[in-house]
C-alpha cells in the first residue's frame, strides 16, 4: 500500500511548513486518537492565493484550487502533531468555508477541491463527512478556509 508521503511525492507535492497563526490559536491540537486543525487558509509560499469572493473576483476553478491548498496546509499542521502522515488512519470530517457572493450556491463544488485531494492522498481512508458553508468574509480576504478532524 502506498503511504500518503509516497502518494504526495508521486503527485509532485511537498508538504509545506505550517502556516503561522494569524491570531491566538494553535494550527492543530491532538486529543487522544484525534487531531483537530484550526481553519487553514490557502497560503502558498507565504502568500494568500487569489483573495476575494468566489462568484466574484475568484473563479470556481481558483476556489477549487484554494480548497486543495487549504487541505494540504491542514496536513502540514497535522504532521506537527503526529510526525508522519502515515499515522493518519482516517480523515473523519472536513469543514469548508467559502467566502462567496450572495448569489453563489456552488460551495460544494469548491469544497470538492479539498475532498478530492484527500481522496487522492489517502484512498479509502480519505473518505469523510463534510460540511460546505458559504460565508460573507474570511480572514485576510481568503476565498476558502478548511478544517480537518482526523483519526490517528
C-alpha positions in Angstrom: 0.0 0.0 0.0 1.3 3.5 -0.9 1.9 5.8 2.0 0.5 9.3 2.0 4.0 10.7 1.7 4.7 8.5 -1.3 1.4 9.5 -2.9 2.3 13.2 -2.4 5.7 12.6 -4.0 4.0 10.9 -6.9 1.8 14.0 -7.3 4.9 16.2 -7.1 3.7 17.8 -3.9 5.8 18.6 -0.9 4.2 19.2 2.5 4.8 22.9 3.2 5.8 24.4 6.5 3.0 25.1 8.8 1.3 28.4 8.1 1.8 30.7 11.2 -1.4 31.6 13.0 -2.9 35.0 12.2 -4.3 35.3 15.8 -4.1 33.4 19.2 -4.6 29.7 18.4 -2.7 26.6 17.5 -2.7 25.3 13.9 -3.6 21.8 15.2 -4.3 20.1 18.5 -4.2 16.4 19.3 -6.7 14.9 21.8 -6.3 11.2 22.2 -6.7 9.4 18.8 -8.0 12.6 17.1 -6.3 15.6 15.6 -8.3 18.8 15.1 -7.0 21.5 12.8 -7.7 25.2 13.1 -9.1 26.7 9.9 -6.4 26.7 7.3 -6.2 29.4 4.7 -4.9 28.9 1.1 -1.4 30.2 1.8 1.2 29.2 -0.7 4.9 30.3 -0.5 3.9 32.8 2.2 1.2 34.4 0.1 -2.6 34.2 0.0 -3.8 32.6 -3.2 -6.4 34.6 -5.1 -8.0 36.8 -2.5 -11.7 37.8 -2.8 -15.1 36.1 -3.1 -15.9 33.0 -5.1 -18.6 34.1 -7.6 -16.9 37.5 -7.8 -13.2 38.1 -8.2 -12.4 34.4 -7.6 -13.5 31.8 -10.2 -14.8 28.4 -9.3 -11.6 26.9 -10.6 -9.4 29.2 -8.4 -11.7 28.5 -5.4 -11.3 24.7 -6.0 -7.5 25.1 -6.1 -7.6 27.2 -3.0 -9.6 24.5 -1.1 -7.0 21.9 -2.3 -4.2 24.2 -0.9 -6.0 24.6 2.4 -6.2 20.8 2.8 -2.5 20.5 2.1 -1.8 23.2 4.7 -4.0 21.2 7.2 -1.9 18.1 6.6 1.2 20.2 7.4 -0.4 21.2 10.7 -1.4 17.6 11.5 2.1 16.4 10.7 3.4 18.5 13.6 1.2 16.5 16.0 1.8 13.0 14.7 5.2 13.1 13.0 4.3 11.2 9.8 1.1 11.4 7.6 1.2 7.6 7.6 0.0 7.8 11.2 -3.4 9.1 10.0 -5.9 6.2 10.0 -8.8 8.2 8.5 -10.0 11.6 7.5 -13.1 11.8 9.7 -14.6 15.3 8.9 -13.8 18.2 6.6 -15.4 21.6 7.1 -15.0 24.0 4.2 -16.0 27.7 4.5 -16.3 29.5 1.2 -16.4 33.3 1.1 -18.8 33.9 -1.8 -21.1 36.4 -3.3 -24.7 36.3 -2.1 -25.9 34.6 -5.3 -23.3 31.9 -5.4 -24.6 28.5 -4.5 -21.7 26.2 -5.7 -19.9 25.8 -2.3 -20.0 22.0 -2.6 -18.0 22.2 -5.9 -15.4 24.4 -4.2 -15.2 22.0 -1.2 -14.5 19.2 -3.7 -11.0 20.7 -4.1 -10.2 19.6 -0.5 -12.2 16.3 -0.6 -10.8 15.0 -3.9 -7.3 15.9 -2.8 -7.7 14.0 0.4 -9.1 11.0 -1.6 -6.1 11.1 -3.9 -3.7 11.1 -1.0 -5.4 8.7 1.4 -7.6 6.5 -0.8 -10.5 4.9 1.1 -9.1 6.4 4.4 -9.7 9.8 2.8 -13.5 9.3 2.5 -15.1 11.6 5.1 -18.1 13.5 6.4 -18.2 17.1 5.2 -19.8 20.5 5.5 -19.5 23.2 2.8 -20.7 26.6 4.2 -21.0 29.9 2.3 -19.9 32.9 4.4 -19.7 36.7 3.9 -16.0 37.0 4.6 -12.9 35.1 5.8 -9.7 36.2 7.4 -7.3 38.1 5.1 -10.0 38.2 2.4 -9.3 34.5 1.8 -11.8 32.8 -0.5 -11.7 29.4 1.3 -10.9 28.1 4.8 -10.7 24.4 5.6 -10.7 22.5 8.9 -10.0 18.7 9.3 -10.6 16.2 12.0 -8.5 13.0 11.6 -8.2 9.7 13.4 -4.7 8.6 14.3 
